[in-house]
Amino acid sequence: MKLKIFIGSFFALFIYFSAYSINTIKVNGDEPKAAATGTLTGLITDKADGQPLIGVTVSIPDLKNATTTNTQGRYILNRVPKGTYLVQVRYIGYATINQKVDFTKNSVMNFQMHVSTIEAGEVVITGVARATELKKSPIPIVAITKQALDERAGAGNVIDQIANLPGVSAVTTGPNVSKPFIHGLGYNRVITSVDGIRQEGQQWGDEHGVEVDQNAVDRIEVIKGPASLTYGSDAIGGVVNLISPAPVAEGKILGSVQGIYGTNNGLYNGSFRLQGNQNGLVWGTVISAKGAKDYQNQHDGRVYNTAYQERDARVMVGINKSWGYSYLNASVFDDQQEIPDGSRDSLTRQFTKQVTEADAFRPIVSSSELNSYSISPLHQHVQLYRIYSNSNFVFGDNGSLSVNLGYQYSHRREFTHPTATDIPGLNLNLNTYTYDLRYNFNLAKDYETSVGLNGMYQTNSLGPGTNFPIPAYHQFDIGPFFLIKKSYGKLDVSAGGRFDSRSFTGQAAYVDTTNAAFPLLYTGSNPTTTPNVVSQFNALSKTFTGFSGSFGATYNFSNEFLIKGNIARGFRAPSIAELSSNGADPGSQIYHTGNKNFVPEFSLQEDIGAFLTLPNVSASAEVFNNSISNYIFQQQLLNADGSPVLTQGYNTFEYVQTKAQIYGGELSLDIHPVKWLHFENSMSLTYGQNKGTGGKVPDSLKYLPFIPPLHTHSELRGKFDKGFGSLKNVYAFVGFDHFNPQDRFFSAYGTETYTAGYNLISAGVGGNIVNAAGKKVLELFIEGTNLANVNYQSNMSRLKYFDNAEPGPGVQPGIFNMGRNISFKVVVPFDFSPKSKG
């Protein structure tokens, strides 16, 4: 029924937005002056020999308008409105060109490109008013291209594909469950968005990942620092913006079929993609399916209950016209993920499984179960249905209105009853409506300005189940903001401000405990007098407000060297889990307790960085300092004898507040001794300290949880863009990652333990196979991770703490990370474009 409603809503919204777009751009049947249109044409050649370049991408990011050069090196961009826009020219092996073009004065632009070994000239669209060159933005931000994502063939999900970036990490619960962390902050402090639409799926939870198909993401932009200014509460740590495939060039119908296989857990990942663009009507679809059995390592063998099955689909339809664009997207995410608990046989250390509610005896898991793709009875089922619209309407020569609207329905169930496998333990239904409106214009001369309003309305209801960690609630967010950017020659300055308001209304709830194994949500009228009915949640009404702001500057001493600085104040209202939790979450193996008296978090972060780009060397150094007041985190509760407090059979954790400081930095050095060879190096370091609420902080409390250790990455990479014969764009690399021991951990109450250091070796090779006409017929990506098959535990892995309550003497408790894995990714592109006449 939900799917029928979802499909019906998609087509209803498409009709609505189409009508809205038409009414917006036409007045009395006439095109307004704002829609005055033209074309941009030109020739692109190699600067060295003057030869035309074929297949160069020419795009206007703000208009989602792109094309490629033909066999004569010529291009044409149609339906270009009057105004000034950033034009980007990209080609593999050549330096990217970014140039602002005034289309009231120019309709022909020729470009000469030169060969470059440095990947520079990235343009970003996240957290800025308009598309901006990365080197001009003072906000710490990094962009990951589709090529880089493809080369991470071994990653089990989209967050793992970026978890090796300096300053970025992930808290994991197996190979398919990863939550992004940026500079030591994650969960409700980092917003994950899809095409700028914030992702909402109970992200406070540990045990499920980001509900996005990794095959439908072609680019990722990460803001490494407070982004509350443009995204509101929950972006106090940063933003991960997952960007869908860009429209194909006009007149094209392109697609691909891809397959991935991973040797460690038998991962299979198949995906079909098809996109088209006919006279400004753009459309596309991505359909995917992936699954895996239990992963393995030398220490544990196969790790029981880490298998998963995922199905995804996405469809997009939109229009590009002289007045701008309007795209409507819909997607379905459906994941069945097993729930590990780490229980072992005390003698053999083999994994065991729960088979009864009483749980008095656990048999050893058979080899056939460990090697099966079938999902076990104890698993979680996570579904997310999403409809959203991205629109941009052009007014006048320098004005535009951006309208982004979205609806999401998240349904999360955890099946935790071995003798009643159809009854969910956890059953949460989350409906979210998001809105983001901003008007972009030039204030006076060359002051790029945006004023806007965004937020969301959210309702959470409790479905039939037996575990109730959070209440049913309503939430409303609203935040007006402004951004201003101005260039003074070599100096680029940006600033902005925002005021946020978040309101919660939590509903009281009672539970009928007549059947202790299967408690039910009480729906009668006399909860206080009915036997065996207990209070689970009290009614809650809270409103939180706060101001956010940012000021930063970039100074380009030359084309080769620049410095950036930014200071930002962030705001985050407590989540419903932090305020009202009072129940078990079986997937996380935790009983959570909240605190209704919490106040908002506020942060003040300073960032400064220096960047050098020379023909054969590129380097950067960045440092940050983040002071957070009212920082919220979880700590475990212990009995007087030091044993964990158990509630309903789960370890009990409570949320607490404190002052905190997180600081660190990143270094990078990329050396190009010859054109085809790269020696890439990076280091990232994050420290997190609990400053307490007054007085000396005990040693066991002085560090914050989930802070990654010192991490260095070195990679020797060969790139051969022209390739060898029918092999083109060939690459090969060998990587070495070092992770220091993490001896700065939150040891109080047994919450965290020491984590030993480790080293990992990786390697990869790939390229394209072309036919006699030079047309690509196959793409191949091979990646090997943990090639030395090292037994290690990451301090960012929750499985490190999954074991028997008493593991036994001389036993290293917990589950180890994945062992050696070699992944193969094959992409077969196809072209259904109608042949051009003449």
URDAHU-V635842 format. One record per residue. N is the residue number from 0. RES is the residue in one letter. SS is DSSP state (H for helix, E for strand, - for the rest). OMEGA is omega in radians with two decimals (999 if undefined). NEAR is the number of other ideal C-beta (glycine too) atoms within 8 Angstrom. Layout:
n = <N:N>
res = <RES:RES>
ss = <SS:SS>
omega = <OMEGA:OMEGA>
near = <NEAR:NEAR>
This chain:
n = <0:1:2:3:4:5:6:7:8:9:10:11:12:13:14:15:16:17:18:19:20:21:22:23:24:25:26:27:28:29:30:31:32:33:34:35:36:37:38:39:40:41:42:43:44:45:46:47:48:49:50:51:52:53:54:55:56:57:58:59:60:61:62:63:64:65:66:67:68:69:70:71:72:73:74:75:76:77:78:79:80:81:82:83:84:85:86:87:88:89:90:91:92:93:94:95:96:97:98:99:100:101:102:103:104:105:106:107:108:109:110:111:112:113:114:115:116:117:118:119:120:121:122:123:124:125:126:127:128:129:130:131:132:133:134:135:136:137:138:139:140:141:142:143:144:145:146:147:148:149:150:151:152:153:154:155:156:157:158:159:160:161:162:163:164:165:166:167:168:169:170:171:172:173:174:175:176:177:178:179:180:181:182:183:184:185:186:187:188:189:190:191:192:193:194:195:196:197:198:199:200:201:202:203:204:205:206:207:208:209:210:211:212:213:214:215:216:217:218:219:220:221:222:223:224:225:226:227:228:229:230:231:232:233:234:235:236:237:238:239:240:241:242:243:244:245:246:247:248:249:250:251:252:253:254:255:256:257:258:259:260:261:262:263:264:265:266:267:268:269:270:271:272:273:274:275:276:277:278:279:280:281:282:283:284:285:286:287:288:289:290:291:292:293:294:295:296:297:298:299:300:301:302:303:304:305:306:307:308:309:310:311:312:313:314:315:316:317:318:319:320:321:322:323:324:325:326:327:328:329:330:331:332:333:334:335:336:337:338:339:340:341:342:343:344:345:346:347:348:349:350:351:352:353:354:355:356:357:358:359:360:361:362:363:364:365:366:367:368:369:370:371:372:373:374:375:376:377:378:379:380:381:382:383:384:385:386:387:388:389:390:391:392:393:394:395:396:397:398:399:400:401:402:403:404:405:406:407:408:409:410:411:412:413:414:415:416:417:418:419:420:421:422:423:424:425:426:427:428:429:430:431:432:433:434:435:436:437:438:439:440:441:442:443:444:445:446:447:448:449:450:451:452:453:454:455:456:457:458:459:460:461:462:463:464:465:466:467:468:469:470:471:472:473:474:475:476:477:478:479:480:481:482:483:484:485:486:487:488:489:490:491:492:493:494:495:496:497:498:499:500:501:502:503:504:505:506:507:508:509:510:511:512:513:514:515:516:517:518:519:520:521:522:523:524:525:526:527:528:529:530:531:532:533:534:535:536:537:538:539:540:541:542:543:544:545:546:547:548:549:550:551:552:553:554:555:556:557:558:559:560:561:562:563:564:565:566:567:568:569:570:571:572:573:574:575:576:577:578:579:580:581:582:583:584:585:586:587:588:589:590:591:592:593:594:595:596:597:598:599:600:601:602:603:604:605:606:607:608:609:610:611:612:613:614:615:616:617:618:619:620:621:622:623:624:625:626:627:628:629:630:631:632:633:634:635:636:637:638:639:640:641:642:643:644:645:646:647:648:649:650:651:652:653:654:655:656:657:658:659:660:661:662:663:664:665:666:667:668:669:670:671:672:673:674:675:676:677:678:679:680:681:682:683:684:685:686:687:688:689:690:691:692:693:694:695:696:697:698:699:700:701:702:703:704:705:706:707:708:709:710:711:712:713:714:715:716:717:718:719:720:721:722:723:724:725:726:727:728:729:730:731:732:733:734:735:736:737:738:739:740:741:742:743:744:745:746:747:748:749:750:751:752:753:754:755:756:757:758:759:760:761:762:763:764:765:766:767:768:769:770:771:772:773:774:775:776:777:778:779:780:781:782:783:784:785:786:787:788:789:790:791:792:793:794:795:796:797:798:799:800:801:802:803:804:805:806:807:808:809:810:811:812:813:814:815:816:817:818:819:820:821:822:823:824:825:826:827:828:829:830:831:832:833:834:835:836:837>
res = <M:K:L:K:I:F:I:G:S:F:F:A:L:F:I:Y:F:S:A:Y:S:I:N:T:I:K:V:N:G:D:E:P:K:A:A:A:T:G:T:L:T:G:L:I:T:D:K:A:D:G:Q:P:L:I:G:V:T:V:S:I:P:D:L:K:N:A:T:T:T:N:T:Q:G:R:Y:I:L:N:R:V:P:K:G:T:Y:L:V:Q:V:R:Y:I:G:Y:A:T:I:N:Q:K:V:D:F:T:K:N:S:V:M:N:F:Q:M:H:V:S:T:I:E:A:G:E:V:V:I:T:G:V:A:R:A:T:E:L:K:K:S:P:I:P:I:V:A:I:T:K:Q:A:L:D:E:R:A:G:A:G:N:V:I:D:Q:I:A:N:L:P:G:V:S:A:V:T:T:G:P:N:V:S:K:P:F:I:H:G:L:G:Y:N:R:V:I:T:S:V:D:G:I:R:Q:E:G:Q:Q:W:G:D:E:H:G:V:E:V:D:Q:N:A:V:D:R:I:E:V:I:K:G:P:A:S:L:T:Y:G:S:D:A:I:G:G:V:V:N:L:I:S:P:A:P:V:A:E:G:K:I:L:G:S:V:Q:G:I:Y:G:T:N:N:G:L:Y:N:G:S:F:R:L:Q:G:N:Q:N:G:L:V:W:G:T:V:I:S:A:K:G:A:K:D:Y:Q:N:Q:H:D:G:R:V:Y:N:T:A:Y:Q:E:R:D:A:R:V:M:V:G:I:N:K:S:W:G:Y:S:Y:L:N:A:S:V:F:D:D:Q:Q:E:I:P:D:G:S:R:D:S:L:T:R:Q:F:T:K:Q:V:T:E:A:D:A:F:R:P:I:V:S:S:S:E:L:N:S:Y:S:I:S:P:L:H:Q:H:V:Q:L:Y:R:I:Y:S:N:S:N:F:V:F:G:D:N:G:S:L:S:V:N:L:G:Y:Q:Y:S:H:R:R:E:F:T:H:P:T:A:T:D:I:P:G:L:N:L:N:L:N:T:Y:T:Y:D:L:R:Y:N:F:N:L:A:K:D:Y:E:T:S:V:G:L:N:G:M:Y:Q:T:N:S:L:G:P:G:T:N:F:P:I:P:A:Y:H:Q:F:D:I:G:P:F:F:L:I:K:K:S:Y:G:K:L:D:V:S:A:G:G:R:F:D:S:R:S:F:T:G:Q:A:A:Y:V:D:T:T:N:A:A:F:P:L:L:Y:T:G:S:N:P:T:T:T:P:N:V:V:S:Q:F:N:A:L:S:K:T:F:T:G:F:S:G:S:F:G:A:T:Y:N:F:S:N:E:F:L:I:K:G:N:I:A:R:G:F:R:A:P:S:I:A:E:L:S:S:N:G:A:D:P:G:S:Q:I:Y:H:T:G:N:K:N:F:V:P:E:F:S:L:Q:E:D:I:G:A:F:L:T:L:P:N:V:S:A:S:A:E:V:F:N:N:S:I:S:N:Y:I:F:Q:Q:Q:L:L:N:A:D:G:S:P:V:L:T:Q:G:Y:N:T:F:E:Y:V:Q:T:K:A:Q:I:Y:G:G:E:L:S:L:D:I:H:P:V:K:W:L:H:F:E:N:S:M:S:L:T:Y:G:Q:N:K:G:T:G:G:K:V:P:D:S:L:K:Y:L:P:F:I:P:P:L:H:T:H:S:E:L:R:G:K:F:D:K:G:F:G:S:L:K:N:V:Y:A:F:V:G:F:D:H:F:N:P:Q:D:R:F:F:S:A:Y:G:T:E:T:Y:T:A:G:Y:N:L:I:S:A:G:V:G:G:N:I:V:N:A:A:G:K:K:V:L:E:L:F:I:E:G:T:N:L:A:N:V:N:Y:Q:S:N:M:S:R:L:K:Y:F:D:N:A:E:P:G:P:G:V:Q:P:G:I:F:N:M:G:R:N:I:S:F:K:V:V:V:P:F:D:F:S:P:K:S:K:G>
ss = <-:H:H:H:H:H:H:H:H:H:H:H:H:H:H:H:H:H:H:H:H:H:H:H:H:E:E:-:-:E:E:-:H:H:H:-:E:E:E:E:E:E:E:E:E:E:-:-:-:-:-:E:-:-:-:-:E:E:E:E:H:H:H:-:E:E:E:E:-:-:-:-:-:E:E:E:E:E:E:E:E:-:-:E:E:E:E:E:E:E:-:-:-:E:-:-:E:E:E:E:E:E:-:-:-:-:-:E:-:-:E:E:E:-:E:-:-:-:-:-:-:-:E:E:-:-:-:-:-:-:-:E:E:H:H:H:-:-:-:-:E:E:E:E:-:H:H:H:H:H:H:-:-:-:-:-:-:-:-:-:-:-:-:-:-:-:-:E:E:E:E:E:-:-:-:-:-:E:E:E:E:E:-:-:E:E:H:H:H:E:E:E:E:E:-:-:E:E:-:-:-:-:-:-:-:-:-:-:-:-:-:-:-:H:H:H:-:-:E:E:E:E:E:-:-:-:-:H:H:H:H:-:-:-:-:-:-:E:E:E:E:E:E:-:-:-:-:-:-:-:-:-:E:E:E:E:E:E:E:E:E:E:-:-:-:-:E:E:E:E:E:E:E:E:E:E:E:E:-:-:E:E:E:E:E:E:E:E:E:E:E:E:-:-:-:E:E:-:-:-:E:E:-:-:-:-:-:E:E:E:E:E:E:E:E:E:E:E:E:E:E:-:-:E:E:E:E:E:E:E:E:E:E:E:E:E:E:E:-:-:-:-:-:E:-:-:-:-:-:-:E:E:E:-:-:-:-:-:-:-:-:-:E:E:-:-:H:H:H:H:-:-:-:-:-:-:-:-:E:E:E:E:E:E:E:E:E:E:E:E:E:E:E:E:E:-:-:-:E:E:E:E:E:E:E:E:E:E:E:E:E:E:E:E:E:-:-:-:-:-:-:-:-:-:-:E:E:E:E:E:E:E:E:E:E:E:E:E:E:E:E:E:E:-:-:-:E:E:E:E:E:E:E:E:E:E:E:E:E:E:E:E:-:-:-:-:-:-:-:-:-:-:E:E:E:E:E:E:E:E:E:E:E:E:E:E:E:E:-:-:E:E:E:E:E:E:E:E:E:E:E:E:E:E:E:E:-:-:E:E:E:E:-:-:-:H:H:H:-:E:E:-:-:-:-:-:-:-:-:-:-:-:E:E:E:E:E:-:-:E:E:E:E:E:E:E:E:E:E:E:E:E:E:E:E:E:-:-:-:-:E:E:E:E:E:E:E:E:E:E:E:E:-:-:-:H:H:H:H:H:-:E:E:E:E:H:H:H:-:E:E:E:E:-:-:-:-:-:-:-:E:E:E:E:E:E:E:E:E:E:E:E:E:-:-:-:E:E:E:E:E:E:E:E:E:E:E:E:E:E:E:E:E:E:E:E:-:E:-:-:-:-:-:E:-:E:E:-:-:E:E:E:E:E:E:E:E:E:E:E:E:E:E:E:E:E:E:E:E:E:E:-:-:-:-:-:E:E:E:E:E:E:E:E:E:E:E:E:E:E:E:E:-:-:-:-:-:-:H:H:H:-:E:-:-:-:-:-:-:-:E:E:E:E:E:E:E:E:E:E:-:-:-:E:-:-:E:E:E:E:E:E:E:E:E:E:E:E:E:-:-:E:-:-:-:-:-:H:H:H:-:-:-:-:E:-:-:E:E:E:E:E:E:E:E:E:E:E:E:E:-:-:-:-:-:E:E:E:E:E:E:E:E:E:E:-:-:-:-:-:-:-:-:-:-:-:E:H:H:H:H:-:-:-:-:-:-:-:-:-:-:-:-:-:-:-:-:-:-:-:E:E:E:E:E:E:E:E:E:E:E:-:-:-:-:-:-:->
omega = <3.11:-3.11:3.11:3.10:-3.12:-3.13:3.11:3.13:-3.13:-3.10:3.08:3.12:3.12:3.12:-3.13:-3.08:3.09:3.11:3.14:-3.12:-3.11:-3.13:-3.12:-3.00:3.14:3.09:-3.11:3.08:-3.10:3.02:3.13:3.13:-3.12:-3.05:3.09:-2.95:3.10:3.11:3.00:3.14:3.11:-3.12:3.11:-3.07:3.02:-3.07:-3.07:-3.04:3.10:-3.13:3.12:3.11:-3.06:3.06:3.07:3.12:3.07:-3.04:2.97:-3.00:-3.10:-3.10:-3.05:-3.08:-3.08:3.07:3.08:-3.13:-3.14:-3.08:3.07:-3.14:-3.11:3.13:3.03:3.03:-3.12:3.06:3.09:3.14:3.07:-3.10:3.14:-3.10:3.07:3.09:3.14:3.12:-3.04:3.09:-3.09:3.12:-3.12:3.10:3.11:3.10:3.02:-3.07:3.04:-3.08:3.07:-3.04:2.97:-3.08:-3.01:3.01:3.11:3.12:3.05:-3.12:3.00:-3.08:3.12:-3.13:-3.12:3.07:-3.09:3.05:-3.11:3.10:3.12:3.06:-3.11:3.14:-3.07:3.06:3.13:-3.13:-3.13:3.10:-3.00:3.01:-3.10:-3.08:-3.14:-3.10:3.13:-3.14:3.09:-3.06:3.12:-3.14:-3.13:-3.06:3.11:3.11:3.14:3.11:3.13:-3.11:3.07:-3.06:-3.08:-3.11:-3.11:-3.14:-3.00:3.13:3.07:-3.14:-3.13:-3.00:3.12:3.13:3.08:3.13:-3.11:3.09:-3.13:2.94:-3.00:2.98:-3.06:-2.98:-3.10:-3.11:-3.11:3.06:-3.08:3.00:3.13:-3.12:3.05:3.14:-3.13:-3.10:-3.09:3.05:3.09:3.09:2.94:-3.12:3.06:-3.08:3.10:3.11:-3.05:-3.14:3.13:-3.13:-3.12:-3.02:3.03:-3.09:-3.11:-2.73:3.05:-3.06:3.11:-2.98:-3.09:3.05:-3.11:-3.14:-3.13:3.14:-3.12:-3.09:3.11:3.03:-3.05:2.99:-3.08:-3.14:-3.09:3.09:3.14:-3.07:-3.10:-3.08:3.09:-3.13:3.14:3.06:-3.09:3.12:-3.12:-3.09:2.96:-3.11:3.14:-2.99:-3.10:3.11:3.10:3.09:3.07:-3.13:-3.10:-3.14:-3.08:2.93:-3.02:3.12:3.11:2.97:-3.12:3.08:3.11:3.03:3.10:-3.01:-3.02:-3.10:3.12:-3.12:2.92:-3.10:3.14:-3.09:3.08:-3.12:3.09:-3.13:3.11:3.11:3.13:3.08:3.09:3.02:-3.08:-3.14:3.12:3.09:3.03:3.11:-3.02:3.02:3.08:3.13:3.14:2.99:-3.09:3.12:-3.04:2.97:-3.08:-3.06:-3.04:-2.92:3.06:-3.06:-3.03:3.05:2.98:3.09:3.13:3.05:-3.10:3.07:-3.08:3.03:3.11:3.07:-3.13:3.01:-3.09:3.13:3.00:-3.14:-3.12:3.14:-3.12:3.14:3.03:-3.11:3.06:-3.07:3.01:-3.14:3.08:3.08:-3.11:-3.03:2.97:-3.01:3.14:-3.09:3.11:3.01:3.02:-3.09:-3.06:2.92:-3.01:-3.10:-3.02:-3.07:3.01:-3.13:3.09:-3.10:3.09:-3.12:3.11:3.09:3.14:3.08:-3.14:-3.11:3.11:3.10:3.08:3.14:-3.10:3.11:-3.13:3.10:-3.14:-3.09:-3.08:3.02:-3.12:3.13:-3.10:3.14:3.13:-3.07:3.03:3.12:-3.07:3.11:3.06:3.08:-3.02:2.96:3.10:-3.14:3.00:-3.13:3.09:-3.08:-3.06:3.10:3.12:-3.08:-3.04:3.14:3.07:3.10:3.11:-3.14:3.11:-3.10:-3.11:3.00:3.10:3.00:-3.14:3.11:-3.08:3.12:3.04:-3.12:-2.94:-3.12:-3.04:-3.14:3.09:-2.94:3.12:-3.13:3.13:2.96:3.09:-3.14:-3.06:3.12:-3.06:3.06:-3.09:3.05:-3.13:3.10:3.13:3.12:3.08:3.10:-3.12:-3.13:3.05:3.08:-3.01:-3.06:3.00:2.98:3.12:-2.97:3.02:2.96:-3.04:-3.14:3.06:-3.12:-3.14:2.96:-2.98:3.02:3.09:3.10:-3.13:3.08:3.11:-3.11:-3.12:3.08:-3.03:-3.07:3.14:-3.13:2.89:-3.08:2.97:3.14:3.09:3.11:3.03:-3.13:2.99:-3.10:3.02:3.08:3.06:3.09:-3.13:3.08:3.07:-3.10:-3.12:-3.08:3.05:-3.08:3.06:-3.13:3.11:3.11:-3.08:3.01:-3.08:2.99:3.07:3.14:3.07:2.90:-3.14:-3.09:3.03:-3.13:3.13:-3.09:3.07:-3.06:-3.14:3.03:-3.02:-3.11:-3.10:3.09:-3.09:3.04:-3.10:-3.09:-3.14:-3.05:-3.09:-3.07:-3.06:-3.11:-3.13:-3.14:3.06:3.07:-3.09:3.12:3.08:3.14:2.98:3.07:-3.07:3.03:-3.07:3.00:3.14:3.11:3.12:3.14:3.04:3.11:-3.13:3.03:-3.12:-3.12:3.03:3.09:3.12:3.09:3.10:3.07:-3.07:-3.01:3.10:3.02:3.12:3.03:-3.13:3.02:-3.04:3.02:-3.14:-3.13:3.01:3.03:3.08:3.09:3.12:3.12:-3.13:-3.13:-2.86:-3.08:3.03:-3.10:-3.11:2.98:-2.99:-3.12:3.14:-3.12:-3.04:2.91:-3.04:3.00:-3.09:-3.11:-3.06:-3.09:3.13:3.06:-3.07:2.96:2.99:-3.14:2.99:-3.08:3.04:3.10:3.02:-3.12:3.08:-3.02:-3.12:3.11:3.10:-3.12:-3.06:-3.11:2.94:-3.07:3.08:3.05:-3.12:3.07:3.13:3.05:-3.05:3.08:-3.03:3.03:3.12:-3.14:-3.09:3.06:-3.13:3.00:-3.10:3.07:-3.13:2.99:-3.12:-3.14:3.12:3.13:-3.12:3.00:-3.13:3.05:-3.08:3.09:-3.10:3.00:-3.05:3.10:3.08:3.04:3.11:3.12:3.13:2.93:-3.09:3.02:3.09:-3.08:-3.13:-3.13:3.12:3.04:3.04:3.11:-3.14:-3.08:3.13:-3.11:3.02:-3.00:-2.99:-3.01:3.09:2.99:-3.00:-3.11:3.06:3.07:3.07:-3.09:3.12:3.03:3.09:-3.08:3.04:-3.11:3.10:-3.13:-3.12:-3.11:-3.10:3.12:3.12:-3.11:-3.10:-3.10:-2.90:-3.14:3.13:3.11:3.06:3.02:-3.10:3.11:3.01:-3.09:3.04:3.13:3.06:-3.07:3.04:-2.99:3.01:-3.14:-3.12:-3.03:-3.14:2.99:-3.08:3.13:-3.12:3.06:-3.13:3.12:-3.11:3.06:3.02:3.14:2.98:-3.07:3.10:3.12:3.07:3.06:3.12:2.95:3.06:3.13:3.06:-3.01:-3.13:-3.00:-3.08:3.04:3.13:-3.08:3.09:3.10:3.11:3.09:-3.14:3.08:-3.14:3.12:-3.12:3.10:3.10:3.10:3.12:3.10:3.12:3.14:-3.13:3.02:-3.11:3.11:-3.07:3.14:-3.14:-3.11:-3.11:3.13:-3.13:3.00:-3.11:3.10:3.11:3.13:3.04:3.12:-3.09:-3.04:3.10:3.10:-3.10:2.98:-3.10:3.01:3.06:3.09:3.11:3.10:3.10:3.14:3.08:-3.08:3.14:-3.14:3.00:3.09:3.09:-3.07:-3.11:-3.10:3.07:-3.09:3.00:-3.03:3.06:-3.12:-3.13:3.14:-3.06:3.06:-3.08:3.11:3.06:-3.08:3.13:3.13:3.13:3.09:3.10:3.14:3.03:-3.04:3.10:-3.07:3.04:-3.12:-3.13:3.14:3.11:999>
near = <4:8:8:7:8:13:9:8:10:12:8:8:11:10:8:8:12:10:8:9:13:8:7:8:13:10:5:4:4:6:8:8:5:11:12:9:8:9:9:15:10:11:9:17:13:12:7:6:4:6:7:12:13:8:7:14:11:15:11:13:10:11:12:12:12:13:12:10:14:8:5:7:13:11:12:8:13:7:11:14:15:8:11:9:12:15:13:15:14:9:11:5:7:11:10:10:9:10:8:7:11:8:14:7:4:8:7:7:10:8:10:8:14:9:9:8:9:10:3:10:11:9:12:14:12:10:12:13:9:9:11:12:11:11:9:9:15:11:15:13:13:10:11:12:7:7:6:8:14:12:12:10:13:11:9:10:13:13:14:13:12:13:11:6:9:11:13:14:9:12:14:14:11:12:13:13:12:14:14:15:16:16:14:14:12:12:8:10:12:16:12:14:13:13:12:10:13:10:13:11:13:9:11:9:11:10:12:13:11:13:11:12:14:10:11:12:13:8:11:14:15:16:15:13:16:16:14:17:15:13:13:14:15:12:18:14:14:16:15:15:14:12:10:12:9:9:13:12:9:9:8:11:12:13:11:10:11:13:10:14:10:13:8:12:14:10:14:11:12:11:13:11:13:10:15:11:15:7:4:11:9:15:11:14:12:14:9:15:11:11:11:15:12:13:14:11:13:5:6:9:8:10:15:11:14:13:15:13:10:14:9:15:10:15:11:13:9:13:10:13:10:10:12:13:13:14:12:14:14:13:14:14:14:10:15:12:14:14:13:13:8:11:10:12:10:6:4:6:7:9:15:11:14:10:8:9:8:4:8:4:6:10:7:9:10:6:5:6:10:13:8:8:8:5:8:10:6:11:13:15:14:16:11:13:13:15:14:14:14:13:13:14:12:13:7:8:7:7:12:12:11:12:10:16:10:13:12:15:13:16:13:16:13:17:14:11:12:11:7:8:8:4:11:13:13:15:12:14:11:15:11:13:10:16:11:13:11:12:11:12:9:10:6:5:4:7:10:11:13:14:9:13:11:14:11:12:10:14:10:14:7:12:10:7:13:11:12:13:11:11:15:9:15:8:14:10:13:8:13:9:16:11:14:12:13:10:9:7:4:6:10:14:11:16:10:12:11:16:11:17:10:12:9:13:9:16:9:9:13:11:12:11:9:6:7:5:6:9:8:10:11:11:3:7:3:6:10:5:4:10:4:7:12:7:8:10:13:7:7:13:7:9:8:13:8:11:9:17:11:15:9:15:12:13:9:12:8:5:4:7:10:10:11:15:11:15:11:18:13:16:17:15:10:11:9:13:14:13:15:13:12:10:11:13:16:12:13:9:9:12:13:15:10:13:11:9:4:12:7:12:14:12:15:10:13:9:17:11:12:11:12:10:9:7:6:7:10:12:10:11:10:13:10:15:9:14:10:13:8:12:12:10:10:11:11:12:9:10:7:4:4:6:6:11:10:9:8:6:6:11:10:13:13:11:15:9:10:11:12:12:11:16:10:13:10:13:13:13:10:12:9:13:6:5:6:7:11:12:12:12:13:11:12:13:9:12:9:12:10:14:8:10:6:3:5:4:8:7:5:8:10:8:12:13:10:10:14:12:11:8:14:9:14:9:12:11:11:11:9:11:8:5:12:5:4:7:10:12:9:12:13:10:12:9:12:11:12:9:12:8:8:11:5:7:13:13:10:9:8:9:11:7:8:7:12:7:9:7:10:12:11:13:11:14:8:13:13:11:11:11:7:3:5:5:7:9:8:10:14:12:13:12:14:12:12:13:9:8:9:9:8:10:11:10:12:10:12:11:15:12:8:11:10:10:3:4:7:7:3:3:7:4:7:11:12:10:10:11:13:11:13:12:15:10:15:11:12:10:11:8:8:7:8:5:4:5:3:2>
